[in-house]
Amino acid sequence: MNNFEHNRESWNELTTLHADSSFYDVDSFKKGKTSINHIETEELGNIKGKKILHLQCHFGMDTISLARLGAEVVGVDISDTSIQKAIELSNELDVPARFVRSNVYDIENVLNETFDIVYTSYGAINWLNDLHKWAKIINRFLKPNGIFYMVEFHPLIYTLNDNSEIVDSYFKSKPLETVVESSYTDNSEVSNKNLKHIEWHYSLSEVLNSLISNGMKIEFLNEFPYQVYNCFPNLTEIESGKWVSEKYGDKIPYMYSIKAMKI
Ligand SMILES: C[S@@+](CC[C@H](N)C(=O)[O-])C[C@H]1O[C@@H](n2cnc3c(N)ncnc32)[C@H](O)[C@@H]1O
């Protein structure tokens, strides 16, 4: 099995846990609550009538949230279970959205159109082994002057261990392989004990340079002194929806966002 197939298998299992977790809170979502956070809502601006390609859409909550704001959306994900659940959710809520199962790197085999916005968020690029290829695909799927927007966990976070000590290099040269034992949502255990994740962590310069060298003009890079999700060890909530490390507080960056335009 190659690395992507390992990730696909583990994401299939995790998706089932996530759809039932309080972390994703699908019940409130079904009643109308958005899954999009204030950062991306404000930074994206008005998306009514925009055609959006959502990369690594998981089981579609953000994709459907974008559709609820009036966008025409296509969500892509490698996980069969994610895409199946996303389609079920969109049908049940009667919010139109298209969902396609594909590796990000194979999208050209399943889609042949262009978009106003390509969007990706929280815990996405660490599943990709080649950012230059990724940026080339983003460029390929944007209309002229189209916008790429991403919001992600800051790479500094991935240098910390469970005791918040810097143990890993910020500059990673090798993929990281871990056995998947439980979900980050509520620590519920996976039933298949042979699952593994293969991840690639990137420095900010690697992300920016991949976009710049593939025809994208950076409009902004923002860094945030808090985390919107309680999904890393030892976080404490300082304000509603703002989580920081018990040890470092708001002294370090936890997330970043990038807006870039196809030139
Ligand atoms: C943490 S989730 C992203 C959640 C995201 N914040 C959202 O809900 O919009 C990561 C997703 O990436 C997907 N994924 C991982 N590797 C992928 C790849 N190579 N191509 C497409 N999707 C991939 C997984 O199946 C999973 O659904």
The ligand as an SDF file (V2000), in Angstrom:
LIG
                    3D

 27 29  0  0  0  0  0  0  0  0999 V2000
   -8.3510   17.2610    8.9050 C   0  0  0  0  0  0  0  0  0  0  0  0
   -9.3090   16.9170    7.5030 S   0  0  0  0  0  0  0  0  0  0  0  0
   -9.5920   18.5360    6.8730 C   0  0  0  0  0  0  0  0  0  0  0  0
  -10.7320   19.1260    7.5440 C   0  0  0  0  0  0  0  0  0  0  0  0
  -11.0850   20.4690    6.9990 C   0  0  0  0  0  0  0  0  0  0  0  0
  -10.7850   21.4780    7.9620 N   0  0  0  0  0  0  0  0  0  0  0  0
  -12.5220   20.5600    6.5890 C   0  0  0  0  0  0  0  0  0  0  0  0
  -13.3870   19.9360    7.1890 O   0  0  0  0  0  0  0  0  0  0  0  0
  -12.7940   21.2310    5.6480 O   0  0  0  0  0  0  0  0  0  0  0  0
   -8.1520   16.3030    6.3220 C   0  0  0  0  0  0  0  0  0  0  0  0
   -8.8420   15.7200    5.0970 C   0  0  0  0  0  0  0  0  0  0  0  0
   -7.8410   15.5640    4.0740 O   0  0  0  0  0  0  0  0  0  0  0  0
   -8.1920   14.4150    3.3170 C   0  0  0  0  0  0  0  0  0  0  0  0
   -7.0000   14.0040    2.5710 N   0  0  0  0  0  0  0  0  0  0  0  0
   -5.8500   13.4960    3.0610 C   0  0  0  0  0  0  0  0  0  0  0  0
   -4.9640   13.2930    2.0520 N   0  0  0  0  0  0  0  0  0  0  0  0
   -5.5710   13.6900    0.9040 C   0  0  0  0  0  0  0  0  0  0  0  0
   -5.1760   13.7350   -0.4670 C   0  0  0  0  0  0  0  0  0  0  0  0
   -3.9740   13.3420   -0.8400 N   0  0  0  0  0  0  0  0  0  0  0  0
   -6.0630   14.1810   -1.3820 N   0  0  0  0  0  0  0  0  0  0  0  0
   -7.3280   14.5730   -1.0100 C   0  0  0  0  0  0  0  0  0  0  0  0
   -7.7470   14.5530    0.2750 N   0  0  0  0  0  0  0  0  0  0  0  0
   -6.8840   14.1340    1.2220 C   0  0  0  0  0  0  0  0  0  0  0  0
   -8.6460   13.4230    4.3720 C   0  0  0  0  0  0  0  0  0  0  0  0
   -9.3980   12.3750    3.8210 O   0  0  0  0  0  0  0  0  0  0  0  0
   -9.4510   14.3420    5.3140 C   0  0  0  0  0  0  0  0  0  0  0  0
  -10.8060   14.3340    4.9860 O   0  0  0  0  0  0  0  0  0  0  0  0
  1  2  1  0
  2  3  1  0
  2 10  1  0
  3  4  1  0
  4  5  1  0
  5  6  1  0
  5  7  1  0
  7  8  2  0
  7  9  1  0
 10 11  1  0
 11 12  1  0
 11 26  1  0
 12 13  1  0
 13 14  1  0
 13 24  1  0
 14 15  1  0
 14 23  1  0
 15 16  2  0
 16 17  1  0
 17 18  1  0
 17 23  2  0
 18 19  1  0
 18 20  2  0
 20 21  1  0
 21 22  2  0
 22 23  1  0
 24 25  1  0
 24 26  1  0
 26 27  1  0
M  CHG  2   2   1   9  -1
M  END
$$$$
